[in-house]
């Protein structure tokens, strides 16, 4: 191969591996829809039904901005491999779950890995794409979301009918290993890192508290928690305090989790 052909082949491997990792994370919540009645029948724990989804989404939402910030400071390759590896390990644990409590905990770690994948896949796709091809490459990620939402419930029903509900998690293993290989073998760092700066731990903690509080209010209000109740009110107060405190910390932080100066750009703020 001439060098340009090698570069094209390497980029293709990276893009396919990244999109496959994204596909696994996007598919994971949807494929469970058809399997949950079978899982409940075998493991029990009907009261935890909603938490198999909620725990995944909460953990993913918190992990996503943290992994995104870490990618500015440390190796994107190492972080991406860690996120995929954690997602695979949690998938194995979920597939071997002896109880609903164990499954919910495994879903939390799946969510952390999924949040890392969702944050880093766009970094990787941006880094490996030429400027004129960047929008086209990133559009493939949107296609992956669409495909996963279409086939997720159907795939879940097929697996439960012909195999076992545990295979909705075990199917991640061969696909995830392919993604791991593609990133490990072909991805190289392109961007400069701010390794000398420290992670804004207080900002990360406050942002996590704000995201968790907001999502808990939305996802449990009217179901697990009555909207006009003391616990719901207290969570709302904590969420509000976390959000305001986060803003005050970030405008003074040396290496903020979220630089609010970006919002001075009208196009960024509108997006």
C-alpha positions as CSV (number, residue, x, y, z in Angstrom):
1,X,0.0,0.0,0.0
2,X,1.1,3.6,-0.6
3,X,1.0,5.8,2.6
4,X,-2.3,7.4,1.6
5,X,-3.9,4.0,1.3
6,X,-2.6,2.9,4.7
7,X,-4.0,6.1,6.2
8,X,-7.4,5.5,4.6
9,X,-7.5,1.9,5.8
10,X,-6.5,2.9,9.3
11,X,-9.1,5.6,9.4
12,X,-11.7,3.2,8.2
13,X,-10.9,0.8,11.0
14,X,-11.1,3.5,13.6
15,X,-14.4,4.8,12.3
16,X,-16.0,1.4,12.2
17,X,-14.7,0.5,15.6
18,X,-15.9,3.8,17.1
19,X,-19.4,3.5,15.5
20,X,-19.7,-0.1,16.7
21,X,-18.9,1.0,20.3
22,X,-21.6,3.7,19.9
23,X,-24.0,1.2,18.5
24,X,-23.6,-1.1,21.5
25,X,-24.2,1.8,24.0
26,X,-27.2,3.1,22.1
27,X,-28.7,-0.3,21.6
28,X,-28.3,-1.4,25.2
29,X,-31.3,0.4,26.7
30,X,-33.6,-0.3,23.8
31,X,-32.9,-4.0,23.5
32,X,-34.0,-4.6,27.1
33,X,-37.6,-3.5,26.4
34,X,-38.7,-6.9,25.1
35,X,-36.6,-8.8,27.7
36,X,-37.8,-7.3,30.9
37,X,-40.9,-9.4,31.4
38,X,-38.8,-12.5,31.1
39,X,-36.1,-11.1,33.4
40,X,-38.7,-10.2,36.1
41,X,-40.2,-13.7,35.8
42,X,-36.8,-15.3,36.5
43,X,-35.2,-12.9,38.9
44,X,-38.2,-11.3,40.6
45,X,-37.8,-7.8,42.0
46,X,-40.7,-6.2,40.2
47,X,-40.2,-3.0,42.4
48,X,-36.8,-2.5,40.7
49,X,-38.2,-2.8,37.1
50,X,-37.8,0.9,36.3
51,X,-34.4,1.1,37.9
52,X,-32.8,-1.3,35.3
53,X,-33.3,1.6,32.9
54,X,-33.0,4.6,35.3
55,X,-29.7,3.4,36.8
56,X,-28.2,3.1,33.3
57,X,-29.4,6.5,32.2
58,X,-28.4,8.3,35.4
59,X,-24.9,6.8,35.4
60,X,-24.4,7.6,31.7
61,X,-25.5,11.2,32.1
62,X,-23.1,11.8,34.9
63,X,-20.1,10.0,33.2
64,X,-20.5,11.7,29.8
65,X,-19.3,15.2,30.7
66,X,-16.5,13.9,33.0
67,X,-15.1,11.6,30.3
68,X,-15.3,14.5,27.8
69,X,-13.3,16.7,30.1
70,X,-10.7,13.9,30.8
71,X,-10.2,13.6,27.1
72,X,-8.8,17.1,27.1
73,X,-6.2,16.2,29.7
74,X,-5.3,12.5,29.1
75,X,-5.0,9.9,26.3
76,X,-8.2,9.6,24.3
77,X,-7.1,6.2,23.3
78,X,-6.7,5.0,26.8
79,X,-9.9,6.5,28.0
80,X,-11.9,5.0,25.1
81,X,-10.4,1.6,25.7
82,X,-11.2,1.9,29.4
83,X,-14.8,2.9,28.7
84,X,-15.4,0.0,26.2
85,X,-13.7,-2.4,28.6
86,X,-15.8,-1.3,31.5
87,X,-19.0,-1.6,29.4
88,X,-18.0,-5.1,28.4
89,X,-17.2,-6.2,31.9
90,X,-20.5,-4.8,33.2
91,X,-22.3,-6.5,30.3
92,X,-20.8,-9.9,31.4
93,X,-21.8,-9.1,35.0
94,X,-25.4,-8.2,33.9
95,X,-25.7,-11.4,31.9
96,X,-24.7,-13.4,34.9
97,X,-27.0,-11.6,37.3
98,X,-28.4,-13.8,40.0
99,X,-30.9,-11.1,41.2
100,X,-32.5,-7.8,40.2
101,X,-30.3,-6.0,42.7
102,X,-27.2,-7.3,41.1
103,X,-28.5,-6.4,37.7
104,X,-29.2,-2.8,38.7
105,X,-25.7,-2.4,40.0
106,X,-24.3,-3.9,36.8
107,X,-26.4,-1.5,34.8
108,X,-24.8,1.4,36.7
109,X,-21.4,0.4,35.6
110,X,-22.7,-0.2,32.1
111,X,-24.0,3.4,32.2
112,X,-20.6,4.7,33.2
113,X,-18.9,2.8,30.3
114,X,-21.7,4.0,28.0
115,X,-21.2,7.6,29.0
116,X,-17.5,7.3,28.3
117,X,-18.2,5.8,24.9
118,X,-20.8,8.5,23.9
119,X,-18.5,11.3,25.0
120,X,-15.3,10.0,23.3
121,X,-16.7,8.6,20.1
122,X,-17.3,12.1,18.8
123,X,-13.7,13.1,19.8
124,X,-12.3,10.1,18.0
125,X,-14.4,10.7,14.9
126,X,-13.3,14.4,14.8
127,X,-9.7,13.6,15.3
128,X,-9.4,11.0,12.5
129,X,-11.4,13.0,9.9
130,X,-10.1,15.5,7.5
131,X,-11.8,18.9,8.0
132,X,-13.7,18.6,4.8
133,X,-15.0,15.1,5.7
134,X,-15.7,15.8,9.4
135,X,-19.4,16.6,9.1
136,X,-20.0,13.6,6.9
137,X,-18.1,11.3,9.3
138,X,-20.0,12.6,12.4
139,X,-23.3,12.2,10.6
140,X,-22.6,8.4,10.6
141,X,-23.1,8.6,14.4
142,X,-26.6,10.0,13.9
143,X,-27.3,7.1,11.6
144,X,-26.2,4.7,14.3
145,X,-28.6,6.2,16.7
146,X,-31.5,5.9,14.2
147,X,-30.6,2.3,13.3
148,X,-30.3,1.2,17.0
149,X,-33.7,2.7,17.9
150,X,-35.3,0.9,15.0
151,X,-33.9,-2.6,15.6
152,X,-33.4,-2.5,19.3
153,X,-36.8,-3.8,20.6
154,X,-37.0,-6.3,17.7
155,X,-33.6,-7.7,18.4
156,X,-34.4,-8.0,22.1
157,X,-37.5,-10.0,21.3
158,X,-35.6,-12.3,18.9
159,X,-32.9,-13.0,21.4
160,X,-35.4,-13.7,24.2
161,X,-37.5,-16.0,22.0
162,X,-34.7,-18.1,20.5
163,X,-31.9,-17.9,23.1
164,X,-32.0,-16.4,26.7
165,X,-32.5,-12.9,28.0
166,X,-28.9,-13.1,29.2
167,X,-27.7,-13.0,25.6
168,X,-28.9,-9.4,25.3
169,X,-25.8,-8.7,27.4
170,X,-23.5,-11.4,26.2
171,X,-23.9,-10.3,22.5
172,X,-22.0,-7.2,23.4
173,X,-18.8,-9.3,24.0
174,X,-17.7,-10.2,20.4
175,X,-18.8,-6.8,19.0
176,X,-17.1,-5.0,21.8
177,X,-13.9,-7.0,21.4
178,X,-13.8,-6.0,17.7
179,X,-14.2,-2.3,18.7
180,X,-11.4,-2.7,21.3
181,X,-9.1,-4.1,18.7
182,X,-9.8,-1.4,16.2
183,X,-9.1,1.4,18.6
184,X,-6.1,-0.3,20.3
185,X,-4.4,-1.2,17.0
186,X,-5.1,1.9,14.8
187,X,-6.0,5.0,16.8
188,X,-3.2,7.5,17.5
189,X,-3.4,10.8,19.4
190,X,-3.6,14.0,17.4
191,X,-4.6,16.7,19.8
192,X,-2.5,18.4,22.4
193,X,-3.5,17.6,26.0
194,X,-3.6,19.9,29.0
195,X,-2.0,17.2,31.2
196,X,-0.4,19.7,33.5
197,X,-3.7,21.0,34.8
198,X,-5.8,19.3,37.5
199,X,-9.4,18.1,37.0
200,X,-11.9,20.4,38.5
201,X,-13.1,17.9,41.1
202,X,-15.5,20.3,42.9
203,X,-17.0,21.3,39.5
204,X,-17.3,17.6,38.5
205,X,-19.0,16.8,41.8
206,X,-21.5,19.7,41.6
207,X,-22.2,19.0,37.9
208,X,-22.9,15.4,38.8
209,X,-25.2,16.4,41.6
210,X,-27.1,18.8,39.4
211,X,-27.5,16.2,36.6
212,X,-28.5,13.5,39.0
213,X,-31.0,15.7,40.8
214,X,-32.6,17.0,37.6
215,X,-32.9,13.5,36.1
216,X,-34.3,12.0,39.3
217,X,-36.9,14.8,39.4
218,X,-37.9,14.1,35.8
219,X,-37.7,10.3,35.8
220,X,-39.3,9.6,39.2
221,X,-41.7,12.4,39.7
222,X,-45.3,11.2,39.8
223,X,-44.1,7.5,40.0
224,X,-41.7,6.6,42.8
225,X,-42.0,10.1,44.2
226,X,-45.1,12.2,44.5
227,X,-44.5,15.6,42.9
228,X,-46.0,17.5,45.9
229,X,-44.0,15.7,48.6
230,X,-41.2,16.6,51.0
231,X,-38.6,14.2,49.4
232,X,-39.3,15.7,45.9
233,X,-39.1,19.2,47.2
234,X,-35.8,18.5,49.0
235,X,-34.2,16.9,45.9
236,X,-35.3,20.0,43.9
237,X,-33.6,22.3,46.5
238,X,-30.4,20.3,46.4
239,X,-30.5,20.3,42.5
240,X,-31.0,24.1,42.4
241,X,-28.1,24.7,45.0
242,X,-25.8,22.3,43.0
243,X,-26.6,24.2,39.7
244,X,-26.0,27.7,41.2
245,X,-22.9,26.6,43.1
246,X,-21.5,24.9,40.0
247,X,-21.8,28.1,38.0
248,X,-20.1,30.1,40.7
249,X,-17.2,27.6,40.9
250,X,-16.8,27.3,37.1
251,X,-16.5,31.0,36.4
252,X,-13.5,31.1,38.8
253,X,-11.9,27.7,38.1
254,X,-8.5,27.5,36.3
255,X,-9.5,24.4,34.3
256,X,-13.4,24.4,34.4
257,X,-15.5,21.4,33.6
258,X,-17.6,23.8,31.4
259,X,-16.2,27.1,30.2
260,X,-19.2,29.5,30.3
261,X,-17.3,31.9,28.0
262,X,-18.2,29.6,25.1
263,X,-21.8,30.8,25.5
264,X,-20.7,34.3,24.4
265,X,-20.5,32.8,20.9
266,X,-24.1,33.0,19.6
267,X,-23.8,29.9,17.4
268,X,-22.5,27.9,20.3
269,X,-25.2,29.2,22.7
270,X,-27.9,28.5,20.2
271,X,-26.7,25.0,19.6
